[in-house]
Amino acid sequence: MLRDITITINPIGLKVRAEIGTTPLEFFRSRREELADILDGDPILCLVNNHTRSLDLPLMRDCTIEYLDTRRNAGRRAYARTLALLLYKAADDLGLSVKIEHAISHGYYGVVVNQKPLPKDTVATLKSRMEELIREDCPITRSRVPSSIAIEHFRTHHRRETADLIEAQGKFYVTLTEIAGYTDFLFGITAPSAGCVPLFGLENYFDGFLLRVPDATDPNKLSPWVAQPKLFQVFSEHISLISMLGVEDAGPLNRKIREGKAADLITIAEARQERSIAEIAAEIARRHREEGLRIILIAGPSSSGKTTTSMRLRTQLITNLLEPHAIALDNFYVNRTETPLDEYGEFDYESLHAIDLELLNDVLNRLTEGETVQMPTYNFQSGLREMRSENTLTLGDQDILIFEGIHGLNPELLRGVDHTKVFKIYVSALTTLSLDSHNWLSTSDNRLLRRIVRDLKYRGTTAEGNILRWNSVRAGEEKWIFPFQENADAVFNSAMMYEFAALRPQAEVALAQVPEISPAFPTAERLLRLLRLFEPIELKHMPPTSLMREFLGGSSFSY
């Protein structure tokens, strides 16, 4: 006998009755007009009792539902994941094998295995097949199967890394995703059918292709294409290294950790980073000798490892017979009453215009001309900038200044300073490791996990608090950092091939404390599932100078 259930629609709190077994998608379509105000287009997935669920999941008891579209991070991930599934299906139909490696240029870069450079007609053919699947609105289904069957399936289809990943979970059952006879393992939920992702782009990009997705602010247009050759080069170099070592995916990495080879991987990763920092320091020293370079600007998003990078760079500069001085941009803040306000009427200390640009440029020009300059100090209690007679600086022949801050790559920061005297470094965790050939890892997730571990240990901020602030942090990065990445003279990749395994022990404990009723819970739940795909690495294997120690603790540097 059929009976009704009560569905509460969040965030508006609307309570309605529905037939048991109704899916969230069926319910949405029956109430489309009532729900139009809370969405910008159709939903991609939903939260059921604060757990991320597919729109075709039958509802069997009273529950709350929150629909998610591409304005939400989870919705954008699901949209991109659905497009990737269509791409994998299209490639399979054509007898090809493709891999998406990382995000770049507001899209996702991938390669067709054994096709470099990639013929233009291959990309056009793949795109055409994806468009057919969308026009046909092919259903996308999920089913739980015994892990042993899934492992055998992927080994038979030459996807050993996927089979290893499933085997490492140690579970009896695994969820697989299917479309038009094609089966895959995806980390996360897709839309319920191909017709839900009508807007996309697929075009040739370097030796592979770029999968383009809708803009985060307007689902009716594609994200604008941005040229990022410097970032792409750094990604490529690191992919070459992990491929040579055979640890480009989580499965092979886990196998090496189980075999007791974690220390070897850590040693290689640390040596690669130190070499990169040494090369940057050598270039700075050369430009100091030949061009009179005096100022280093270091910028990067949250938890990119800027502080440790600055300290290790300082050490390398000293070995090049230079004398570095760290200067805090915070000391050049305007007085609090002159600080610009954000959209909520709060002081916006992240704004470029919170800095007294005229004073900063004047001080730097005078310093680089050899003058003795009185340096400002910002008093955060009074909100006033102070000038103290004892706080002066004179640059000697081998002295060089290091500024670390979010605006370091913004051309407006030092508009009045001779550009030949300035060297800009962009630091970020450009994650190149993948779960397997069809599941890439997010650099944003990497940095968020670092931040969660560090802030719980050193700042008293919980994982819940960090997750809830993350969208605001990311918005600031999109406005003040990411548009200027390609202005850098050097790009330093702070990501470690082993770091998800290293972060797991501490991050797992922090994330497990997020309450199920919290708005942060869906993200915490997803990150926990992600971390549990990696074998943990013990802290003792990492040297005290490791950049990872900035987050995990035990560093020989003072922060």
C-alpha positions in Angstrom: 0.0 0.0 0.0 1.4 3.4 -1.0 1.8 6.1 1.6 3.1 9.7 1.6 6.2 11.1 3.1 7.0 14.7 4.1 9.7 16.5 2.2 11.2 19.8 3.6 12.8 22.0 1.0 15.8 23.9 2.2 16.7 26.7 2.5 13.1 28.0 2.2 11.7 25.5 4.7 8.8 24.6 2.4 7.1 21.4 3.7 5.1 19.2 1.2 3.7 15.7 0.9 4.9 13.3 -1.8 4.4 9.7 -2.7 7.0 7.3 -1.2 9.6 6.3 -3.8 9.5 9.7 -5.5 12.9 10.8 -6.7 14.2 14.4 -6.0 14.2 15.0 -9.8 10.6 13.9 -10.2 9.6 16.1 -7.2 11.5 19.1 -8.6 9.8 18.8 -12.0 6.4 18.7 -10.3 7.2 21.8 -8.3 9.4 23.7 -10.8 7.7 27.1 -10.5 7.7 27.1 -6.7 11.4 26.3 -6.6 12.6 28.5 -9.4 13.6 31.3 -7.1 16.2 29.1 -5.2 18.0 27.9 -8.3 19.6 29.3 -11.4 18.5 26.7 -13.9 18.0 23.0 -13.2 19.7 21.2 -10.3 22.6 18.8 -10.9 22.4 16.9 -7.6 21.0 17.5 -4.1 21.5 17.1 -0.4 19.2 14.7 1.3 19.4 15.1 5.1 22.7 16.9 4.4 24.2 14.0 2.5 25.1 14.5 -1.1 22.8 12.3 -3.3 21.9 11.8 -6.9 18.6 13.3 -8.2 17.3 9.8 -9.1 17.6 8.4 -5.6 14.1 7.2 -4.5 13.0 8.9 -1.3 11.6 6.3 1.2 11.1 8.3 4.4 10.6 11.9 5.6 13.6 14.0 4.7 15.0 17.4 3.9 16.2 18.2 0.4 18.4 21.0 -0.8 18.8 21.3 -4.6 22.3 22.3 -5.9 23.0 23.9 -9.3 26.3 25.1 -10.8 26.4 28.1 -8.6 27.4 25.8 -5.8 30.8 24.2 -5.7 29.3 20.7 -5.4 27.1 21.4 -8.4 30.0 22.5 -10.5 32.0 19.4 -9.6 29.1 17.2 -10.6 28.6 19.0 -13.9 32.3 18.6 -14.8 32.3 14.9 -13.7 29.2 14.3 -15.9 30.9 15.8 -18.9 34.0 13.7 -18.2 31.8 10.6 -18.1 30.4 11.5 -21.5 34.0 12.1 -22.8 35.1 8.7 -21.5 32.1 7.0 -23.2 32.7 8.9 -26.4 36.4 7.8 -26.4 35.4 4.2 -25.6 33.1 4.2 -28.6 35.9 5.4 -30.8 38.4 2.8 -29.4 40.4 5.5 -27.7 41.7 6.0 -24.1 41.6 9.5 -22.5 42.8 10.9 -19.2 42.0 14.3 -17.6 45.1 15.4 -15.8 44.3 18.7 -14.1 42.4 22.0 -14.1 43.9 24.8 -16.2 42.6 27.9 -18.1 39.1 27.7 -16.5 38.7 24.2 -17.8 40.2 20.7 -17.6 43.3 19.5 -19.5 43.4 16.0 -20.8 45.3 13.7 -23.2 44.4 10.9 -25.6 46.8 8.1 -24.7 49.4 7.5 -27.3 48.3 10.4 -29.5 50.8 13.3 -29.1 50.3 15.8 -30.7 46.6 15.2 -30.8 45.0 15.6 -34.3 42.3 18.3 -34.5 39.8 15.9 -36.0 40.1 13.6 -33.0 38.9 16.3 -30.7 36.1 17.3 -33.1 34.9 13.6 -33.4 34.9 13.2 -29.6 32.9 16.4 -29.2 30.4 15.3 -31.8 29.8 12.0 -30.0 29.3 13.8 -26.7 26.7 16.1 -28.3 24.9 13.0 -29.6 24.7 11.6 -26.1 23.4 14.9 -24.8 20.7 15.1 -27.5 19.6 11.6 -26.8 19.5 12.5 -23.0 21.0 9.1 -22.2 20.2 8.0 -18.7 23.1 7.8 -16.2 22.7 5.1 -13.6 24.6 4.0 -10.5 24.7 0.5 -9.1 26.5 -1.3 -6.3 28.4 -4.4 -7.4 30.8 -6.8 -5.5 34.2 -5.3 -5.5 35.7 -8.5 -6.9 33.6 -8.1 -10.0 34.6 -4.5 -10.4 38.3 -5.3 -10.0 38.1 -8.0 -12.6 36.2 -5.7 -15.0 38.8 -2.9 -14.8 41.8 -5.3 -15.0 40.2 -6.8 -18.1 39.8 -3.3 -19.6 43.5 -2.4 -18.9 42.6 -0.1 -16.0 44.9 -1.6 -13.4 45.2 1.6 -11.4 41.4 1.7 -11.0 41.3 -1.9 -10.0 44.1 -1.2 -7.4 42.2 1.8 -6.1 39.0 -0.3 -5.5 41.0 -3.1 -4.0 42.7 -0.7 -1.6 39.4 0.4 -0.2 38.9 -3.1 1.3 35.1 -3.0 0.8 32.8 -5.8 -0.3 30.8 -3.5 -2.6 31.7 -0.5 -4.8 29.4 1.9 -6.7 29.8 2.0 -10.5 28.3 4.5 -13.0 26.9 3.5 -16.3 25.8 5.2 -19.5 24.7 3.5 -22.7 26.4 0.3 -21.9 29.7 1.9 -20.7 30.7 1.3 -17.1 33.1 3.4 -15.0 34.3 4.1 -11.5 33.8 7.8 -10.6 34.6 9.5 -7.3 31.4 11.4 -6.8 27.9 11.8 -8.2 26.9 12.8 -11.7 23.7 14.3 -13.1 21.0 11.7 -13.7 21.2 12.0 -17.5 23.4 13.4 -20.3 20.8 16.0 -21.2 21.5 17.8 -17.8 24.9 19.1 -19.1 24.1 20.7 -22.5 26.7 23.5 -22.3 30.4 22.5 -22.7 33.4 23.0 -24.9 36.1 20.6 -26.2 39.0 22.0 -28.1 42.7 21.2 -28.8 45.1 22.5 -26.2 48.8 22.0 -26.3 49.4 18.3 -26.9 45.9 17.3 -25.7 42.5 18.9 -25.2 40.7 21.3 -22.9 37.3 20.4 -21.6 35.4 23.7 -20.9 32.5 24.0 -18.4 29.9 26.7 -17.6 31.0 29.8 -15.7 30.6 29.8 -11.9 28.5 32.9 -11.9 26.5 32.4 -15.1 25.5 28.8 -16.1 24.4 30.0 -19.5 27.9 30.8 -20.8 31.2 29.0 -20.7 33.9 30.1 -18.3 36.2 32.6 -20.2 39.3 31.0 -21.7 42.5 32.2 -20.1 46.0 31.6 -21.4 48.2 30.0 -18.7 51.4 28.7 -20.4 53.6 29.2 -17.4 51.3 27.2 -15.1 50.9 24.5 -17.8 54.7 24.1 -18.1 55.0 23.5 -14.3 52.2 21.0 -14.4 53.8 19.2 -17.3 57.2 19.0 -15.5 55.7 17.5 -12.4 53.6 15.0 -14.4 56.7 13.9 -16.1 58.4 13.3 -12.8 55.6 11.3 -11.1 55.1 9.3 -14.4 58.8 8.4 -14.4 58.5 7.2 -10.8 55.3 5.3 -11.6 53.2 7.1 -9.0 50.9 9.3 -11.1 47.8 7.7 -9.5 46.8 6.8 -6.0 46.9 3.0 -6.6 50.6 2.8 -7.5 51.4 5.3 -4.7 49.6 3.2 -2.2 51.4 0.1 -3.4 54.8 1.8 -2.9 53.8 2.9 0.6 52.7 -0.6 1.6 56.0 -1.9 0.2 57.9 0.4 2.6 59.1 2.8 -0.1 57.5 6.0 1.3 60.9 7.4 2.5 62.3 7.1 -1.0 59.4 9.0 -2.5 59.7 11.7 0.1 63.4 12.1 -0.5 62.9 12.5 -4.2 60.0 15.0 -3.8 62.0 17.1 -1.3 65.0 17.1 -3.5 62.9 18.2 -6.5 61.5 21.1 -4.5 64.9 22.2 -3.2 66.3 22.1 -6.7 63.4 24.4 -7.9 64.0 26.9 -5.1 67.8 26.8 -5.8 67.1 27.5 -9.5 64.9 30.5 -8.6 67.5 31.8 -6.2 70.3 31.5 -8.8 68.2 33.4 -11.3 67.5 36.2 -8.7 71.3 36.4 -8.0 72.0 36.7 -11.7 69.5 39.5 -12.2 70.9 41.2 -9.1 74.4 41.2 -10.6 73.4 42.1 -14.2 70.2 44.3 -13.8 70.3 45.6 -10.2 67.3 43.5 -9.0 66.4 44.5 -5.4 62.8 43.4 -4.7 61.2 39.9 -4.6 57.5 39.6 -4.4 56.0 36.2 -3.4 52.3 35.6 -3.9 49.9 32.6 -3.9 46.6 31.4 -2.6 45.8 30.3 0.9 47.8 27.4 2.3 50.1 27.3 -0.8 53.2 27.1 1.5 54.3 30.7 0.8 55.9 31.1 4.3 58.2 28.0 4.1 59.0 28.8 0.5 60.1 32.3 1.6 62.3 30.9 4.3 63.9 28.3 2.1 64.4 30.9 -0.6 66.1 33.1 1.9 68.6 30.3 2.7 69.3 29.7 -0.9 69.8 33.5 -1.5 72.4 33.6 1.3 74.3 30.8 -0.4 74.4 33.0 -3.4 76.0 35.7 -1.2 72.9 37.9 -1.0 71.4 39.3 2.2 67.6 39.0 2.2 65.3 41.2 4.4 61.7 40.1 4.9 59.2 43.0 4.8 55.5 42.7 5.7 53.1 44.4 3.4 50.7 44.7 6.3 52.9 47.5 7.6 51.9 49.6 4.6 48.1 49.4 5.4 46.3 52.7 5.3 44.8 53.9 8.6 41.7 51.8 9.5 39.3 54.7 8.9 40.6 54.9 5.3 40.3 51.1 4.7 37.9 50.3 1.9 34.7 48.4 2.8 33.5 45.1 1.3 30.0 44.4 0.1 28.9 43.7 3.7 30.2 47.0 5.0 33.1 45.4 6.7 36.8 46.5 6.5 38.3 44.8 3.4 41.9 44.2 4.4 42.3 42.0 1.3 41.7 44.8 -1.1 44.7 46.2 -2.9 43.5 49.6 -1.8 43.9 48.7 1.8 47.6 49.3 1.1 49.1 52.8 0.9 50.5 52.3 -2.6 52.0 55.8 -2.9 54.0 55.3 0.3 55.1 51.8 -0.6 56.4 52.9 -4.0 58.1 55.9 -2.5 59.8 53.8 0.1 61.0 51.2 -2.3 62.3 53.7 -4.8 64.3 55.5 -2.1 65.7 52.2 -0.8 66.8 51.0 -4.2 68.5 54.3 -4.7 70.6 53.8 -1.6 68.8 56.1 0.8 68.2 55.4 4.5 64.4 55.1 4.9 62.2 55.2 8.0 60.0 52.1 7.7 56.3 52.1 8.8 54.7 49.8 11.3 51.0 49.1 11.4 49.4 49.0 14.9 46.5 46.5 14.6 45.1 47.5 18.0 44.8 51.3 17.2 44.3 50.8 13.5 47.0 53.4 12.8 50.3 53.3 10.9 53.2 54.4 13.0 56.7 55.8 12.1 59.3 55.0 14.7 62.7 56.7 14.6 64.6 53.5 15.4 62.9 51.6 12.6 65.1 52.5 9.6 66.6 50.5 6.7 69.4 51.0 4.3 70.2 48.6 1.5 73.8 47.5 1.1 75.3 46.2 -2.1 74.2 42.6 -1.5 70.9 43.4 0.3 67.6 42.4 -1.2 64.0 42.7 -0.1 61.4 39.9 0.1 57.7 40.8 0.3 55.1 38.0 0.8 51.4 38.9 0.2 48.4 38.2 -1.9 49.0 41.2 -4.1 52.5 40.4 -5.1 51.7 39.7 -8.7 49.3 42.6 -9.2 50.9 45.2 -11.6 49.3 48.0 -9.7 51.2 47.2 -6.5 54.6 48.6 -7.6 53.5 50.6 -10.6 56.0 53.4 -9.8 59.0 51.1 -9.3 61.4 50.1 -12.1 60.3 46.6 -13.2 63.9 45.5 -13.7 64.4 45.7 -10.0 61.5 43.4 -9.2 61.2 39.6 -9.3 57.8 38.0 -8.9 57.2 34.4 -7.7 53.9 32.6 -7.8 53.5 29.8 -5.2 50.7 27.2 -5.3 50.0 23.6 -4.7 49.5 22.5 -8.3 48.3 19.0 -7.7 49.4 16.5 -10.5 48.5 13.2 -8.7 45.3 11.6 -9.8 43.1 9.0 -8.1 43.2 7.0 -11.4 43.1 7.8 -15.1 39.4 9.0 -14.9 39.4 10.8 -11.5 41.7 13.9 -11.1 42.4 15.6 -7.9 41.6 19.3 -7.1 44.3 21.7 -6.1 41.6 23.5 -4.1 41.0 20.4 -2.0 44.7 20.0 -1.5 45.0 23.5 -0.1 41.9 23.2 2.0 43.2 20.0 3.7 46.5 21.7 4.4 44.6 24.7 6.0 42.4 22.4 8.1 45.3 20.6 9.6 47.4 23.7 10.2 44.7 25.9 11.6 43.4 23.3 14.0 47.0 22.8 15.3 48.2 26.4 15.4 45.2 28.7 15.3 42.4 26.9 17.1 40.2 26.9 14.1 38.1 23.8 13.6 37.6 21.9 10.3 34.0 23.1 10.3 35.1 26.7 10.6 37.6 26.4 7.8 35.2 24.7 5.5 32.5 27.4 6.1 35.0 30.2 5.4 36.5 28.5 2.3 34.1 30.0 -0.2 35.0 33.5 1.0 38.7 32.7 0.8 38.3 31.4 -2.7 36.4 34.4 -3.8 39.2 36.6 -2.6 41.7 34.5 -4.5 39.6 34.7 -7.7 39.6 38.5 -7.4 43.1 39.3 -6.2 45.4 36.4 -7.0 44.4 34.1 -9.9 44.0 36.9 -12.6 47.7 37.7 -12.2 49.3 34.3 -12.0 51.0 34.6 -15.4 52.7 37.8 -14.4 55.2 35.8 -12.4 58.8 35.5 -13.3 58.9 32.1 -11.7 56.2 29.6 -10.7 56.9 27.3 -7.8 54.8 24.2 -7.3 54.6 23.4 -3.6 52.5 20.2 -4.0 54.1 17.0 -3.0 53.4 13.7 -4.7 52.9 12.0 -1.3 51.0 14.7 0.6 47.4 13.3 0.6 48.9 10.3 2.3 50.8 12.5 4.7 47.8 14.7 5.5 45.4 11.8 6.1 46.2 11.0 9.7 45.6 14.5 11.1 43.0 15.7 8.6 40.9 12.5 9.1 40.7 13.3 12.9 39.8 16.9 12.2 37.1 16.2 9.6 35.4 13.5 11.7 34.5 16.1 14.2 32.2 18.1 11.8 28.6 17.6 13.0 26.2 16.0 10.5 23.8 18.9 10.8 26.5 21.5 9.9 26.5 23.1 6.4 30.1 22.1 6.3 29.3 18.4 6.6 28.9 17.5 2.9 32.3 18.8 2.2 33.8 17.1 5.2 32.2 13.8 4.3 33.6 14.0 0.7 37.1 14.9 1.9 37.0 12.0 4.4 36.1 9.6 1.6 38.9 11.0 -0.5 41.6 10.7 2.2 40.6 7.1 2.9 41.7 6.2 -0.6 45.3 6.8 0.4 47.5 4.7 2.6 48.7 7.0 5.5 52.4 8.1 5.8 53.9 8.7 9.2 55.2 12.1 10.1 58.6 10.7 11.0 59.5 10.2 7.4 59.5 13.9 6.5 62.6 16.1 7.1 62.2 19.1 9.5 62.7 21.5 6.6 59.9 20.0 4.5 57.2 22.4 3.3 54.7 19.9 4.6 55.9 20.6 8.2 54.4 24.1 7.9 51.0 22.3 8.1 51.8 19.0 9.9 54.1 20.4 12.6 57.7 19.7 13.6 59.3 22.2 11.3 62.8 23.5 12.0 61.6 26.9 10.8 59.9 29.4 13.1 56.6 30.7 11.9 
